[in-house]
Amino acid sequence: MPSRRHFIQRSAALLALAASPWMPSLASVDPNQLLKRRIPSSGERIPAIGLGTSRTFDVSLADDSLKPLDGVMRTFINGGATLIDTAPSYGNSEAVTGTLLKRTNTHEKAFLATKISATGRTRGMAQVEASLRALQTDTLDLVQVHNLQDTRTQLALLRELKAQGKVRYIGITHYLESAHDDLLEVLAHEQLDFVQLNYSVVERNAEKRLLPYCADHGIATLVNRPFLRGQLLSHVKGKPLPSWAIETDANTWAQLLLKFILANPAVTVVIPATSNPRYMADNLRAGIGRLPDAALREKIAQAFR
Ligand SMILES: NC(=O)c1ccc[n+]([C@@H]2O[C@H](COP(=O)([O-])OP(=O)(O)OC[C@H]3O[C@@H](n4cnc5c(N)ncnc54)[C@H](OP(=O)(O)O)[C@@H]3O)[C@@H](O)[C@H]2O)c1
């Protein structure tokens, strides 16, 4: 029989736990369970949870700044994920990614996606060469024309680099719904492997034409801004998770938001950004277990109105 004193101590401990801010567990994620999706142009299967690096990886290369990101990288790779999305315009993010992959000796496990944001062939080429140096690699898995800047010139360059084996896949990106028609216009004229687009519970325009077009034409998709730069998670901070969340095997709001996106079969990889290893583990768990059906997806969207 537990004593009365033991009971009081235990109750006090539980109360203290309930009062402290809840943090997702850092417990490791089984890499074999992570959802994978097919890249249509090659048939290669790729883990559906990726990692964005805008702002979060733009830190100095000093040990103190790299420490939490080292934890993010190890959690990401040990959890079986591979695709890291970066860009020359993300400050130090490419160099930080390259340094962390070298430190953790995991270059060969990563799928490196970067971008070109330059005008003219010479500047585009110089940017790709700088990306190769910063990422400490001889080949890039994916290079995307960033925000449709000088698209035709840069896609012509990327096709040459693909033919030379320097780049494995090519694509285009944008982060605004107002650019979805422009993305579709490029897709109508160019054969691409990937399109990166914005899509979340509050930005659902991609469901109408862009995602169905990619599914019908065999184009892989990367989804950016899944948390609207974190704003969606601030909106529900401290709010208990609805009881129906269990039907999707989600136990955090972040997992619900990512599962909403992954439930669309036209989505290949979603790329949330984080500088926190616990959030990284949390996000990976969205790639495990059931996904919401149409009715549950609407309930998730409702929770953010
Ligand atoms: N035009 C383009 O090509 C384009 C444009 C926009 C974005 N992107 C790509 O898409 C990536 C993602 O978009 P984003 O960086 O704008 O924003 P996002 O992924 O929607 O949100 C990132 C924010 O969410 C927070 N967060 C992440 N996981 C969390 C969790 N489990 N629980 C609580 N908070 C969490 C992070 O906080 P902490 O910082 O505290 O970890 C971070 O501030 C970018 O990094 C970039 O690679 C591309």
Ligand as a Chemical Component Dictionary entry (heavy atoms), coordinates in Angstrom:
data_LIG
# 
_chem_comp.id                   LIG 
_chem_comp.type                 NON-POLYMER 
_chem_comp.pdbx_formal_charge   0 
_chem_comp.three_letter_code    LIG 
# 
loop_
_chem_comp_atom.comp_id 
_chem_comp_atom.atom_id 
_chem_comp_atom.alt_atom_id 
_chem_comp_atom.type_symbol 
_chem_comp_atom.charge 
_chem_comp_atom.model_Cartn_x 
_chem_comp_atom.model_Cartn_y 
_chem_comp_atom.model_Cartn_z 
_chem_comp_atom.pdbx_ordinal 
LIG N1  N1  N 0  10.449 30.354 -51.856 1  
LIG C1  C1  C 0  10.898 29.262 -51.279 2  
LIG O1  O1  O 0  11.540 28.456 -51.919 3  
LIG C2  C2  C 0  10.624 29.053 -49.828 4  
LIG C3  C3  C 0  9.889  29.998 -49.100 5  
LIG C4  C4  C 0  9.606  29.728 -47.754 6  
LIG C5  C5  C 0  10.100 28.565 -47.155 7  
LIG N2  N2  N 1  10.859 27.692 -47.883 8  
LIG C6  C6  C 0  11.407 26.460 -47.255 9  
LIG O2  O2  O 0  10.427 25.892 -46.409 10 
LIG C7  C7  C 0  10.949 25.736 -45.085 11 
LIG C8  C8  C 0  9.835  25.809 -44.044 12 
LIG O3  O3  O 0  9.187  27.065 -44.036 13 
LIG P1  P1  P 0  9.432  28.174 -42.898 14 
LIG O4  O4  O 0  10.810 28.049 -42.396 15 
LIG O5  O5  O -1 9.025  29.491 -43.477 16 
LIG O6  O6  O 0  8.415  27.899 -41.739 17 
LIG P2  P2  P 0  7.650  26.667 -41.033 18 
LIG O7  O7  O 0  8.379  25.397 -41.260 19 
LIG O8  O8  O 0  6.235  26.788 -41.436 20 
LIG O9  O9  O 0  7.775  27.113 -39.492 21 
LIG C9  C9  C 0  9.013  27.124 -38.831 22 
LIG C10 C10 C 0  8.795  27.527 -37.382 23 
LIG O10 O10 O 0  7.997  26.556 -36.722 24 
LIG C11 C11 C 0  8.565  26.238 -35.461 25 
LIG N3  N3  N 0  8.421  24.777 -35.245 26 
LIG C12 C12 C 0  8.888  23.784 -36.044 27 
LIG N4  N4  N 0  8.525  22.576 -35.576 28 
LIG C13 C13 C 0  7.821  22.811 -34.433 29 
LIG C14 C14 C 0  7.198  21.947 -33.492 30 
LIG N5  N5  N 0  7.188  20.632 -33.633 31 
LIG N6  N6  N 0  6.573  22.525 -32.426 32 
LIG C15 C15 C 0  6.554  23.867 -32.268 33 
LIG N7  N7  N 0  7.130  24.737 -33.150 34 
LIG C16 C16 C 0  7.761  24.205 -34.223 35 
LIG C17 C17 C 0  10.031 26.585 -35.536 36 
LIG O11 O11 O 0  10.407 27.044 -34.263 37 
LIG P3  P3  P 0  11.925 26.971 -33.727 38 
LIG O12 O12 O 0  12.671 27.946 -34.611 39 
LIG O13 O13 O 0  11.812 27.412 -32.308 40 
LIG O14 O14 O 0  12.417 25.600 -33.886 41 
LIG C18 C18 C 0  10.079 27.659 -36.610 42 
LIG O15 O15 O 0  10.092 28.942 -36.032 43 
LIG C19 C19 C 0  11.998 26.852 -45.016 44 
LIG O16 O16 O 0  12.883 26.676 -43.942 45 
LIG C20 C20 C 0  12.626 26.739 -46.386 46 
LIG O17 O17 O 0  13.555 25.664 -46.422 47 
LIG C21 C21 C 0  11.120 27.907 -49.203 48 
# 
loop_
_chem_comp_bond.comp_id 
_chem_comp_bond.atom_id_1 
_chem_comp_bond.atom_id_2 
_chem_comp_bond.value_order 
_chem_comp_bond.pdbx_ordinal 
LIG N1  C1  SING 1  
LIG C1  O1  DOUB 2  
LIG C1  C2  SING 3  
LIG C2  C3  SING 4  
LIG C2  C21 DOUB 5  
LIG C3  C4  DOUB 6  
LIG C4  C5  SING 7  
LIG C5  N2  DOUB 8  
LIG N2  C6  SING 9  
LIG N2  C21 SING 10 
LIG C6  O2  SING 11 
LIG C6  C20 SING 12 
LIG O2  C7  SING 13 
LIG C7  C8  SING 14 
LIG C7  C19 SING 15 
LIG C8  O3  SING 16 
LIG O3  P1  SING 17 
LIG P1  O4  DOUB 18 
LIG P1  O5  SING 19 
LIG P1  O6  SING 20 
LIG O6  P2  SING 21 
LIG P2  O7  DOUB 22 
LIG P2  O8  SING 23 
LIG P2  O9  SING 24 
LIG O9  C9  SING 25 
LIG C9  C10 SING 26 
LIG C10 O10 SING 27 
LIG C10 C18 SING 28 
LIG O10 C11 SING 29 
LIG C11 N3  SING 30 
LIG C11 C17 SING 31 
LIG N3  C12 SING 32 
LIG N3  C16 SING 33 
LIG C12 N4  DOUB 34 
LIG N4  C13 SING 35 
LIG C13 C14 SING 36 
LIG C13 C16 DOUB 37 
LIG C14 N5  SING 38 
LIG C14 N6  DOUB 39 
LIG N6  C15 SING 40 
LIG C15 N7  DOUB 41 
LIG N7  C16 SING 42 
LIG C17 O11 SING 43 
LIG C17 C18 SING 44 
LIG O11 P3  SING 45 
LIG P3  O12 DOUB 46 
LIG P3  O13 SING 47 
LIG P3  O14 SING 48 
LIG C18 O15 SING 49 
LIG C19 O16 SING 50 
LIG C19 C20 SING 51 
LIG C20 O17 SING 52 
# 
